[in-house]
Amino acid sequence: MPVTAMRRAVTESVSGLPRAFWWLWTSTLVNRLGAFVATFMALYLTLERGYSASYAGLVVALHGLGGVVSSLGAGVMTDRLGRRPTLLVAQASTAVTVAVLAFVEHPAAIAGVAFLVGMASNASRPAVQAMMADIVRPEDRVRAFSLNYWAINLGFAISSAGAGFIAAYSYRAGFLIEAAMTMACAILVFIKLPESRPVRTALEKAAEPEVGLGTVLRDGRFMGVVGLSFLVALIFQQGSLGLPVAMGEAGFTPADYGLAIAVNGVLIVVLQIPVTRFIEHRDPRRLLVISSVVAGYGFGLTAFAGSLGVFALTVCVWTLAEIVNAPTQTSLVVRLSPVHGRGRYQGMYTTSWSVAALVAPLMSGFMIDRFGAEWLWGTCALLGTAAALGYWGLMRKLPEETPPLTEAPGPAGPTGPTETTAEAAAGATGVIAGAAEVIPAPPAAPRTDSVAAPHP
């Protein structure tokens, strides 16, 4: 690709997004750069502490269970207290609990603190997703969610490489570095991010009832999407669960698995932004149907892999599905959510992935031990087919997307024109350089836009 065309593509990918989005994006990147617990928990417990693999598995499961518990609670907090307070509480709590985990030694204490770390670290997701939906225009939401997903994977790729060297020196140092970087995220949120929760007028409150968890559970179409999200999450979880076990049983080394799975991170970092430019204005129904099929059959092809190159090729296939599915599905959740219930809806959606993280290890272990890895990959193909059929049926006559509730304050105020590309880039990097100004919170003005009701 010519340099001019590449520069234009990058410009179009990052321009037009509000400054508050870039501070949120920077917070996500810094948070993922410090990720250590989720990556090295099992190795820390078995190699550093000398515990059994069974105990390590229990602790990792408790960490995941904490995420399941906090998803719904954080969604409620996001709607009731606001996006900003929820982010502050979640990130500050994560920093404190991770620091405590670095020093506790009793098995029961480690398990209990790991559960709290899982709760705290997962609690920020509904708030982040709801805030992005609040501040970004509907036509830019797929692009915004894609850029955020790109930041997650870029940060994780860098932290995974660096964390290995840190672990060789000191696991405790790794925990403390994660705690420090997470606290830095909390400070960034406090200084730079204004609250974006919509302010409802008395007339709106009288016309439309409050959204509770019961409202979410009674929303048939949305809960169907949550169920389909769970199926897709079960498939993608096998990249870190079923795949290494299957490759090990086939005689491949951990280094071989590391090379194969590294393809996933590299492709996401390289292709997420250009692929998003291609899909962002296309029919989400078709995108989710196609990505579900490609994900299922991408893992299904693993049954025929006999060499490292073929394993890497299958990773390429389902990674393309992941690149398309992640931002499209998150944007769909926003589209199906009433404006004043986005936190609860995002919390329920996050729960589908948290539950999948608990079920997937049991599913992969049982199927590989009882029937062989080929049955696991065949099941992935069936799950992908089922999810595709579900999306095709559920996504007919989608509601129109609601406009953003706030814009990042600029020279023209909250409703002024969007910033230039240079301003966006400055917003994305200003936290490191320390040159950007503090963004004041926009005044709470009565909303006049209509609130979309849940669709059964």
C-alpha positions in Angstrom: 0.0 0.0 0.0 1.4 3.5 -0.9 2.5 5.7 2.0 -0.1 8.3 1.0 -2.9 5.8 1.0 -1.8 4.3 4.3 -1.6 7.7 5.9 -5.1 8.5 4.6 -6.4 5.2 6.0 -5.0 5.9 9.4 -6.3 9.4 9.4 -9.8 8.3 8.5 -9.7 5.6 11.2 -8.9 8.0 14.1 -10.5 11.3 13.0 -13.8 12.6 14.2 -13.9 10.9 17.6 -14.4 13.0 20.7 -11.4 13.8 22.9 -13.1 12.0 25.9 -13.0 8.8 23.8 -9.3 9.0 23.4 -8.7 9.4 27.2 -10.9 6.4 27.7 -8.9 4.6 25.0 -5.6 5.5 26.7 -7.0 4.3 30.0 -7.8 0.9 28.4 -4.3 0.7 26.8 -2.5 1.5 30.0 -4.6 -0.9 32.0 -3.9 -3.8 29.5 -0.2 -2.9 29.4 -0.1 -3.8 33.1 -2.0 -7.1 32.8 -0.1 -9.7 34.8 -2.4 -11.6 37.1 -4.6 -13.1 34.4 -1.6 -14.2 32.4 0.6 -15.6 35.0 -1.7 -16.7 37.9 -1.4 -20.4 37.2 2.4 -20.3 36.8 2.8 -18.1 39.9 0.9 -20.6 42.0 2.6 -23.7 40.7 6.2 -22.6 40.1 6.6 -19.8 42.6 4.4 -21.0 45.5 4.6 -24.8 44.8 0.9 -25.5 44.8 -0.7 -28.3 42.8 -2.2 -27.8 39.4 -5.6 -28.6 40.9 -5.3 -25.8 43.4 -4.2 -23.4 40.7 -7.2 -24.4 38.6 -9.5 -23.7 41.5 -8.0 -20.2 42.1 -8.2 -19.4 38.4 -11.9 -20.5 38.4 -12.6 -18.3 41.5 -11.0 -15.4 39.7 -13.4 -16.0 36.8 -16.3 -16.5 39.2 -15.6 -13.1 40.6 -16.0 -11.6 37.1 -19.4 -13.3 36.7 -20.6 -11.9 40.1 -19.4 -8.4 39.4 -20.8 -8.0 35.8 -24.4 -7.5 36.8 -23.6 -5.4 39.9 -21.3 -3.2 37.9 -24.0 -2.7 35.3 -26.4 -1.5 38.0 -23.8 0.8 39.4 -23.1 2.2 36.0 -26.7 3.3 35.6 -27.3 4.4 39.2 -24.1 6.0 40.3 -22.7 6.9 36.9 -20.0 5.7 34.5 -17.1 7.7 36.0 -17.7 6.7 39.7 -18.0 3.0 38.7 -14.7 3.2 36.7 -13.0 4.8 39.7 -14.2 2.3 42.2 -13.4 -0.7 39.9 -9.9 0.4 39.0 -8.9 1.6 42.4 -10.2 -1.7 43.9 -8.3 -3.7 41.3 -5.1 -1.9 42.2 -5.5 -2.5 45.9 -6.5 -6.2 45.6 -3.7 -7.0 43.1 -1.2 -5.4 45.5 -2.6 -7.5 48.4 -2.4 -10.6 46.2 1.3 -10.1 45.9 1.9 -10.6 49.6 -0.7 -13.1 50.9 0.6 -16.6 51.3 -2.1 -18.8 53.0 -4.0 -20.9 50.4 -7.4 -19.7 51.6 -6.3 -16.1 51.6 -4.9 -16.4 48.0 -8.1 -18.0 46.8 -10.3 -15.3 48.5 -8.2 -12.4 47.2 -8.1 -13.9 43.7 -11.9 -13.9 43.8 -11.9 -10.2 44.8 -9.4 -9.4 42.0 -11.7 -11.0 39.5 -14.7 -9.0 40.8 -12.8 -5.7 40.7 -11.1 -6.1 37.4 -14.2 -7.1 35.5 -16.4 -4.4 37.0 -15.0 -1.7 34.7 -16.2 -3.2 31.5 -19.9 -2.2 31.6 -18.9 1.3 32.5 -16.4 1.6 29.7 -18.8 0.3 27.1 -21.7 2.4 28.3 -19.5 5.6 28.3 -18.3 4.9 24.8 -21.9 4.5 23.6 -22.7 7.8 25.4 -20.0 10.0 23.8 -19.6 8.5 20.3 -22.0 9.1 17.4 -23.9 6.0 16.2 -22.2 5.9 12.9 -18.8 5.8 14.6 -19.5 3.3 17.3 -18.3 0.2 15.5 -15.0 2.0 14.8 -14.7 3.2 18.4 -15.3 -0.2 19.8 -12.9 -1.7 17.3 -10.2 0.8 18.3 -10.8 0.0 22.0 -10.5 -3.8 21.2 -7.3 -3.0 19.3 -5.9 -1.2 22.4 -6.8 -4.2 24.6 -4.9 -6.6 22.3 -2.0 -4.3 21.7 -1.6 -3.8 25.4 -1.9 -7.5 26.2 0.6 -8.5 23.5 3.2 -6.0 24.8 2.5 -6.9 28.5 2.7 -10.7 27.8 6.1 -10.3 26.3 7.4 -8.0 29.0 5.8 -9.9 31.8 7.7 -13.0 31.0 11.0 -11.2 31.8 9.5 -9.6 34.9 8.3 -13.1 36.1 11.8 -14.4 35.7 13.0 -11.7 38.1 10.1 -11.5 40.5 6.4 -12.4 40.3 5.7 -10.0 43.2 7.2 -7.2 41.1 4.8 -8.1 38.3 1.8 -7.9 40.6 3.0 -4.5 42.0 3.6 -3.1 38.5 0.0 -4.1 37.5 -1.3 -2.5 40.7 0.6 0.8 40.0 -0.6 1.0 36.3 -4.2 0.2 37.3 -4.1 3.0 39.9 -2.7 5.3 37.2 -5.8 4.5 35.1 -8.0 5.4 38.0 -6.2 8.7 38.4 -6.5 9.3 34.6 -10.3 8.7 34.8 -10.6 11.1 37.8 -8.7 13.9 36.0 -9.6 13.6 32.4 -13.0 11.9 32.0 -16.3 13.8 32.5 -19.4 11.9 33.5 -21.5 10.9 30.5 -24.6 9.4 32.1 -27.8 10.8 30.7 -29.8 13.2 32.8 -33.5 12.3 32.5 -36.1 15.0 32.9 -39.2 14.6 35.1 -41.3 14.2 32.0 -39.1 11.3 30.7 -39.2 9.6 34.1 -43.0 9.8 34.2 -43.3 8.6 30.6 -40.9 5.6 30.9 -40.3 3.3 33.8 -36.9 2.8 35.2 -34.8 -0.1 33.8 -34.1 -2.9 36.2 -32.5 -6.2 35.8 -36.0 -7.7 35.4 -36.5 -5.4 32.4 -33.3 -6.8 30.9 -34.3 -10.4 31.5 -37.7 -9.8 30.0 -36.2 -8.3 26.8 -36.5 -11.4 24.7 -34.5 -10.3 21.7 -31.6 -9.0 23.8 -31.5 -12.1 26.0 -31.4 -14.1 22.8 -28.3 -12.1 21.7 -26.8 -12.7 25.1 -27.3 -16.4 24.6 -25.7 -16.3 21.2 -22.8 -14.3 22.6 -22.3 -17.1 25.1 -22.1 -19.7 22.3 -19.6 -17.5 20.4 -17.5 -16.9 23.6 -17.4 -20.7 24.2 -15.8 -21.1 20.7 -13.2 -18.3 21.1 -12.2 -19.5 24.6 -10.9 -22.7 23.1 -7.9 -20.7 21.7 -6.4 -20.6 25.2 -8.0 -23.7 26.6 -8.6 -26.6 24.2 -5.9 -25.6 21.7 -2.8 -25.9 23.9 -4.1 -29.2 25.4 -4.8 -30.7 21.9 -1.4 -29.6 20.6 0.3 -31.0 23.6 -1.4 -34.4 23.2 -0.4 -34.3 19.5 3.3 -34.0 20.5 3.8 -30.3 20.1 5.8 -28.3 22.6 4.6 -25.2 24.6 6.9 -23.2 22.4 5.0 -24.5 19.3 1.7 -23.4 20.9 3.2 -20.0 21.7 4.1 -19.5 18.1 0.7 -20.6 16.8 -1.3 -18.4 19.2 1.0 -15.5 18.7 -0.5 -15.3 15.2 -3.8 -14.3 16.8 -2.3 -11.2 18.6 -0.3 -10.2 15.6 -3.2 -10.3 13.2 -5.5 -8.4 15.5 -2.9 -5.6 15.9 -2.2 -5.4 12.2 -5.7 -6.0 10.7 -8.2 -4.7 13.3 -8.2 -1.1 12.1 -8.2 -1.8 8.3 -10.9 -4.5 8.6 -13.0 -2.2 10.7 -12.9 0.4 8.0 -14.2 -2.2 5.6 -17.1 -3.4 7.8 -18.2 -0.4 9.9 -21.1 0.6 7.6 -22.2 -2.9 6.6 -25.1 -4.9 7.7 -24.4 -6.1 11.3 -26.7 -9.1 10.8 -24.6 -10.5 8.0 -21.4 -9.7 9.8 -22.4 -11.6 12.9 -23.7 -14.6 10.8 -20.5 -14.8 8.8 -18.2 -14.3 11.7 -20.0 -17.0 13.7 -19.7 -19.5 10.9 -16.0 -18.6 10.3 -15.2 -18.9 14.0 -16.9 -22.3 14.4 -15.4 -23.8 11.3 -12.1 -22.1 11.8 -11.8 -24.1 15.1 -13.3 -27.1 13.3 -10.4 -27.2 10.9 -8.1 -27.8 13.8 -9.3 -31.4 13.7 -7.3 -31.8 10.5 -4.1 -30.0 11.6 -1.0 -32.2 11.7 1.7 -29.6 11.5 2.6 -26.3 13.2 1.9 -24.5 9.9 -1.6 -25.8 9.7 -2.3 -25.0 13.3 -1.2 -21.4 12.6 -3.4 -21.3 9.5 -6.5 -22.3 11.6 -5.6 -19.5 14.0 -5.6 -17.1 11.1 -9.1 -18.2 10.1 -10.8 -17.8 13.5 -8.9 -14.6 14.3 -10.5 -12.9 11.2 -13.8 -13.9 12.7 -12.8 -12.4 16.1 -11.8 -9.1 14.4 -15.2 -8.8 12.8 -17.3 -10.2 15.7 -16.0 -8.2 18.7 -16.8 -4.6 17.7 -20.0 -5.6 15.8 -21.5 -7.5 18.7 -20.7 -4.7 21.2 -22.2 -2.1 18.9 -25.3 -4.3 18.6 -25.7 -4.4 22.4 -25.8 -0.6 22.4 -28.3 -0.6 19.6 -30.7 -2.9 21.6 -30.3 -1.0 24.9 -32.5 1.8 26.1 -30.3 4.9 26.7 -30.9 5.0 30.5 -30.3 1.3 30.9 -27.0 0.9 29.0 -25.1 -0.1 32.1 -27.4 -3.0 33.0 -27.5 -4.2 29.4 -23.7 -4.1 29.0 -23.4 -5.9 32.4 -25.6 -8.7 31.2 -23.7 -8.9 27.9 -20.4 -9.0 29.9 -21.8 -11.8 32.0 -22.2 -14.0 28.9 -18.4 -13.9 28.4 -17.6 -14.4 32.1 -19.8 -17.5 32.3 -18.3 -18.8 29.1 -14.9 -18.4 30.7 -16.1 -20.8 33.5 -17.8 -23.3 31.3 -15.2 -23.5 28.5 -12.5 -25.2 30.6 -15.0 -27.9 31.8 -16.2 -28.4 28.3 -12.8 -28.8 26.6 -11.4 -31.0 29.4 -14.4 -33.3 29.4 -14.6 -33.7 25.6 -10.8 -34.2 25.1 -10.6 -36.8 27.9 -13.7 -38.7 27.0 -14.0 -38.5 23.2 -10.8 -36.9 21.8 -9.9 -33.4 20.5 -11.7 -34.0 17.2 -15.0 -34.0 19.0 -14.2 -30.7 20.6 -13.5 -29.1 17.2 -16.6 -30.6 15.7 -18.6 -29.2 18.5 -17.1 -25.8 17.8 -18.3 -26.0 14.2 -21.8 -26.9 15.4 -21.9 -24.0 17.9 -20.8 -21.6 15.2 -23.6 -22.8 12.9 -26.2 -22.5 15.7 -25.0 -19.0 16.6 -25.2 -17.9 12.9 -28.8 -19.2 12.6 -29.7 -17.5 15.8 -28.3 -14.1 14.7 -30.1 -14.5 11.3 -33.4 -15.0 13.0 -33.1 -12.5 15.9 -31.8 -9.5 14.0 -34.7 -8.7 11.7 -35.9 -5.1 11.8 -33.3 -3.7 14.1 -34.2 -0.4 15.9 -32.5 2.8 14.8 -29.5 3.8 16.8 -29.8 6.6 19.3 -27.5 9.6 19.0 -24.7 10.2 21.5 -25.6 11.9 24.7 -22.5 14.0 25.1 -19.6 15.2 23.1 -16.2 15.9 24.4 -16.1 19.6 25.3 -14.1 21.6 22.8 -13.9 25.2 21.7 -17.5 25.1 20.6 -18.8 23.3 23.7 -20.3 19.9 24.2 -22.3 20.1 20.9 -19.7 21.8 18.8 -17.8 20.3 15.9 -15.7 17.3 16.3 -11.9 17.7 16.8 -9.3 17.3 14.1 -7.1 14.3 13.7 -4.2 16.1 15.3 -6.3 17.0 18.3 -7.4 13.3 18.5 -3.8 12.1 18.4 -2.9 14.7 21.1 -5.8 13.4 23.2 -4.6 9.8 22.8 -1.0 10.5 23.9 -1.3 13.6 26.1 -1.5 11.6 29.3 2.1 10.4 28.7 3.4 13.7 27.6 1.5 15.6 30.3 0.7 18.4 27.9 -3.0 18.1 27.4 -5.4 20.3 29.4 -7.9 18.9 31.9 -11.3 18.4 30.4 -14.1 20.0 32.5 -17.3 18.0 33.1 -20.0 19.2 30.8 -23.0 20.9 32.4 -25.9 18.6 33.1 -28.6 19.8 30.8 -32.1 18.3 30.4 -32.2 15.8 27.5 -34.6 16.1 24.7 -33.8 13.1 22.7 -36.2 10.2 22.7 -35.3 7.0 24.6 -35.6 3.7 22.6 -37.6 1.1 24.5 -36.3 -2.5 24.7 -37.5 -4.7 21.9 -39.0 -8.1 22.8 
